[in-house]
Structure formats: structure tokens, C-alpha cells
Amino acid sequence: MTTTAQLPQLRTPAKPFYFNSSAHLLRITKQKATTLAEFLAALRICPDDSIFEHTFRTLQEHHFIREGFSNDFAHWVLTACNEPGLAEQLASVDVREFTSLGELRERFVQILENHLHLNPADGSRMAEETFYFCAADIVILPTNFVAETMQDFAKGLREVSVHSIHHHFIEARLRLKLMSNDFSQWLLEDVGLTEAARALNRIDIYTATLEDVRKQIVRVVERSLM
């Protein structure tokens, strides 16, 4: 028999969840490439937040796109280098499999190294445009949404902008070393909803728009209220 104390909707979070958004001040790093060989060399030494910029953060810029390549590396290799096979390999990298940006970087490096080993002439061919490795400085912007209960949390998820969803669900992964996201952390640590937290971490952020991601998050949270 389920007692009132066990009902998940009556859980009281240990602390409120403050919904924030963020603005990104884009900056160009010292690394750039006009050939695949230069691209590989730059990829090895660019900052971690540049790797994040061209993979995870790309999702915010193209959140309305359902098809096409999901990271900037693959897009440049296709459009500027005319290498569709290599572009598909770079696009096939599933960022959810990685628990560090170093490991994610190494996977891209391996793909490029293998391609240039098999096709050495491709390394020196000039691209149609230069690839500039970028990163961003983040300015956190508070919103008016604060969740003191799970019902407040579900309401906030439905009403905040997709920029807030991106900030907490994708941007947070840079700060949390790709291990989780702000929503899952709060559900796990402050509400005690382990399964809901795990379910959020399993959401596919690469094949869904941010609006679709929001809907999936809301469904998971609302199920925890039943």
C-alpha cells in the first residue's frame, strides 16, 4: 500500500530551482585552418571550450533544424572541403557517449588521422573558406521562474524560453564535465528522484530540436508527479 509520505508529488525539494538563461560572448581563438592538415593540428591544441562550442553549443544556434550535420566540424568538412564521407564520420560522433571533452576531442582527432592516413593528398588541399575555432564567455541571465515544488518545476519547464532549456540542459554539461545537466542534478540531489534524473540524462539532444527536448523533459517530470 502506498502511503501519503511516499507520493512523489508531495516531495519537498531541499532547495528551490532557479531557472536562468545565458548570453554568449563569442571569441575567436588563436587556432584556424585552411586545409584538413591544419584543421587536425588545430583540433589537437584548441581549448576545451572550443570543442564544446562547435559541438554542444551548435545545438542552440540550429535548434530548429531536424536534419543535417549537428556539429560545426562536419559542416565545414562538407561545405568547405567537399569531403562528404569524412563529414559523415565526424557527424556520426555521439557526444552522449563521452564523459570528458578530452575524450570527445580525441575521437574527432582519430577520425581525421585515419582519413588523412588513407588519403594523404587531402591534407594539403585548400578549403573554400577558413575554419576559425571559436569559444564563448558566458553571461548568466536570471529569469522570473523559481521552482519551490515539483509542480512549480514542471510549470517553469513549460514556460521558460528554449535558451533557458539550453542553458540548464546543454550548456551545464561544460561546467559538469559532460556528466549530467542542471535539471537532473536538482532532481537527484535536492528532490531524490533518481529515476527521473537518469531518464533526463538519456534524452537524445542531437536528433531532437530544443522544443522537442523540452517536451520530453516535461513528460519525464510530469510522470514523476503521478
C-alpha positions as CSV (number, residue, x, y, z in Angstrom):
1,M,0.0,0.0,0.0
2,T,1.4,3.5,-0.9
3,T,1.3,5.9,1.9
4,T,0.9,9.7,1.6
5,A,4.5,10.2,2.6
6,Q,5.6,8.1,-0.4
7,L,3.8,10.0,-3.0
8,P,6.4,11.7,-5.3
9,Q,4.2,14.8,-5.9
10,L,4.4,15.6,-2.2
11,R,8.2,15.6,-2.0
12,T,9.6,18.9,-0.8
13,P,12.8,19.9,-2.6
14,A,15.7,20.6,-0.3
15,K,16.2,24.0,-2.2
16,P,14.4,25.8,-5.0
17,F,15.5,25.5,-8.6
18,Y,16.3,28.9,-10.1
19,F,15.7,29.0,-13.9
20,N,18.4,31.0,-15.6
21,S,19.3,31.7,-19.2
22,S,22.7,32.9,-20.6
23,A,24.2,35.1,-23.3
24,H,27.4,34.0,-25.1
25,L,30.1,36.5,-26.0
26,L,31.8,34.7,-28.9
27,R,35.5,35.0,-29.3
28,I,37.8,33.7,-31.9
29,T,40.7,31.6,-30.6
30,K,44.2,31.6,-32.0
31,Q,43.5,28.4,-33.9
32,K,42.3,28.4,-37.6
33,A,42.6,26.1,-40.6
34,T,42.6,26.3,-44.3
35,T,43.4,22.7,-45.0
36,L,42.5,19.4,-43.3
37,A,46.1,19.0,-42.1
38,E,45.9,22.4,-40.4
39,F,42.5,21.5,-39.1
40,L,43.8,18.4,-37.4
41,A,46.8,20.3,-35.9
42,A,44.5,23.0,-34.5
43,L,42.0,20.4,-33.2
44,R,44.7,18.9,-31.1
45,I,45.6,22.1,-29.3
46,C,42.4,24.3,-29.2
47,P,40.8,25.0,-25.8
48,D,38.2,22.5,-24.4
49,D,35.6,25.2,-24.6
50,S,36.2,25.5,-28.3
51,I,35.4,21.8,-28.7
52,F,32.2,22.4,-26.7
53,E,31.4,25.5,-28.8
54,H,31.5,23.6,-32.1
55,T,29.5,20.5,-30.8
56,F,27.1,21.1,-27.9
57,R,26.6,24.8,-28.3
58,T,25.9,24.4,-32.0
59,L,22.6,22.9,-31.0
60,Q,21.3,26.2,-29.7
61,E,22.2,28.0,-32.9
62,H,20.4,25.4,-35.0
63,H,17.8,24.2,-32.6
64,F,15.1,24.4,-35.3
65,I,16.9,22.1,-37.7
66,R,15.8,18.4,-37.7
67,E,18.2,17.2,-40.4
68,G,21.7,17.9,-41.4
69,F,25.0,17.8,-39.6
70,S,24.9,18.6,-35.9
71,N,28.4,19.9,-35.3
72,D,30.4,22.6,-37.0
73,F,33.4,20.4,-37.8
74,A,31.3,18.1,-40.0
75,H,29.6,21.1,-41.6
76,W,32.9,22.7,-42.6
77,V,34.4,19.5,-43.9
78,L,31.4,19.1,-46.1
79,T,30.8,22.6,-47.4
80,A,34.4,24.0,-47.5
81,C,36.4,20.8,-48.1
82,N,33.9,18.8,-50.2
83,E,34.5,15.6,-48.2
84,P,31.1,14.1,-47.6
85,G,32.4,10.8,-46.4
86,L,34.6,12.4,-43.8
87,A,31.9,14.8,-42.9
88,E,29.5,11.9,-42.2
89,Q,32.1,10.3,-39.9
90,L,32.5,13.5,-37.9
91,A,28.7,14.0,-37.7
92,S,28.2,10.4,-36.5
93,V,30.1,11.1,-33.3
94,D,27.5,10.8,-30.5
95,V,28.5,13.2,-27.8
96,R,26.4,11.4,-25.2
97,E,29.0,8.6,-25.2
98,F,31.7,10.8,-23.8
99,T,32.3,11.8,-20.2
100,S,35.1,14.4,-20.9
101,L,35.8,16.9,-23.6
102,G,39.3,15.4,-23.9
103,E,37.8,12.1,-24.9
104,L,35.5,13.8,-27.3
105,R,38.4,15.8,-28.9
106,E,40.4,12.6,-29.2
107,R,37.6,10.9,-31.1
108,F,37.5,13.7,-33.7
109,V,41.3,13.6,-33.9
110,Q,41.2,9.8,-34.6
111,I,38.7,10.2,-37.4
112,L,40.8,12.9,-39.1
113,E,44.1,11.0,-38.6
114,N,42.6,7.8,-40.1
115,H,41.2,9.8,-43.1
116,L,44.5,11.5,-43.8
117,H,46.4,8.3,-43.4
118,L,44.3,6.7,-46.1
119,N,44.1,9.9,-48.2
120,P,47.3,11.9,-47.7
121,A,46.7,14.2,-50.6
122,D,43.6,15.5,-48.9
123,G,45.6,17.1,-46.2
124,S,47.1,19.9,-48.2
125,R,44.1,20.7,-50.4
126,M,42.9,24.3,-49.8
127,A,39.4,24.7,-48.3
128,E,37.0,27.1,-49.9
129,E,36.8,29.0,-46.6
130,T,38.8,29.2,-43.4
131,F,37.6,27.4,-40.3
132,Y,38.0,29.6,-37.2
133,F,38.0,27.8,-33.9
134,C,35.7,29.8,-31.5
135,A,34.8,29.7,-27.9
136,A,32.5,31.8,-25.8
137,D,32.4,33.7,-22.5
138,I,29.1,33.1,-20.7
139,V,27.0,35.8,-19.0
140,I,24.3,34.2,-16.8
141,L,20.9,35.9,-17.0
142,P,18.3,35.2,-14.3
143,T,14.7,34.7,-15.2
144,N,11.5,35.2,-13.2
145,F,10.9,31.5,-12.8
146,V,11.7,29.8,-9.5
147,A,10.6,26.3,-8.5
148,E,10.0,25.6,-4.9
149,T,7.9,22.5,-5.6
150,M,7.8,19.9,-8.4
151,Q,4.7,21.4,-9.7
152,D,6.5,24.8,-10.0
153,F,9.3,23.0,-11.7
154,A,7.1,21.4,-14.3
155,K,5.4,24.8,-14.9
156,G,8.7,26.5,-15.3
157,L,9.9,23.9,-17.8
158,R,6.8,24.5,-20.0
159,E,7.1,28.3,-19.9
160,V,10.8,29.3,-20.0
161,S,12.5,30.1,-23.3
162,V,14.4,27.5,-25.2
163,H,17.5,29.5,-24.3
164,S,16.9,28.6,-20.6
165,I,16.4,25.0,-21.6
166,H,19.7,25.1,-23.5
167,H,21.5,26.8,-20.6
168,H,20.5,24.2,-18.0
169,F,20.3,21.0,-20.1
170,I,23.2,21.5,-22.6
171,E,25.4,24.4,-21.5
172,A,25.7,23.0,-18.0
173,R,27.5,20.0,-19.4
174,L,30.6,22.0,-19.9
175,R,30.6,23.0,-16.2
176,L,29.6,19.5,-15.1
177,K,32.3,17.8,-17.3
178,L,29.6,16.3,-19.6
179,M,28.4,14.1,-16.7
180,S,24.9,15.5,-16.3
181,N,22.8,18.6,-16.5
182,D,21.3,21.0,-14.1
183,F,17.8,19.5,-14.2
184,S,19.0,16.0,-13.4
185,Q,21.3,17.3,-10.7
186,W,18.5,19.0,-8.9
187,L,16.1,16.1,-9.2
188,L,18.8,13.7,-7.9
189,E,20.4,15.8,-5.1
190,D,17.5,18.1,-3.9
191,V,14.4,16.0,-4.7
192,G,15.6,12.5,-4.5
193,L,14.1,11.4,-7.8
194,T,16.9,9.2,-9.1
195,E,15.0,7.5,-11.9
196,A,13.7,10.8,-13.3
197,A,17.2,12.2,-13.2
198,R,18.5,9.3,-15.1
199,A,15.7,9.5,-17.6
200,L,16.6,13.1,-18.4
201,N,20.2,12.2,-19.0
202,R,19.1,9.6,-21.6
203,I,17.2,12.2,-23.7
204,D,18.7,12.4,-27.2
205,I,19.8,16.0,-27.6
206,Y,21.2,15.5,-31.1
207,T,18.3,14.2,-33.1
208,A,15.6,16.5,-31.5
209,T,15.0,20.2,-31.5
210,L,15.2,22.1,-28.2
211,E,11.4,22.3,-28.2
212,D,11.2,18.5,-28.6
213,V,13.8,18.2,-25.8
214,R,11.6,20.5,-23.6
215,K,8.6,18.3,-24.2
216,Q,10.5,15.1,-23.3
217,I,11.8,16.7,-20.1
218,V,8.3,17.8,-19.2
219,R,6.9,14.3,-19.8
220,V,9.5,12.8,-17.5
221,V,8.9,15.3,-14.8
222,E,5.1,15.0,-15.0
223,R,5.3,11.2,-14.8
224,S,7.2,11.7,-11.5
225,L,4.2,13.6,-10.1
226,M,1.8,10.7,-10.7
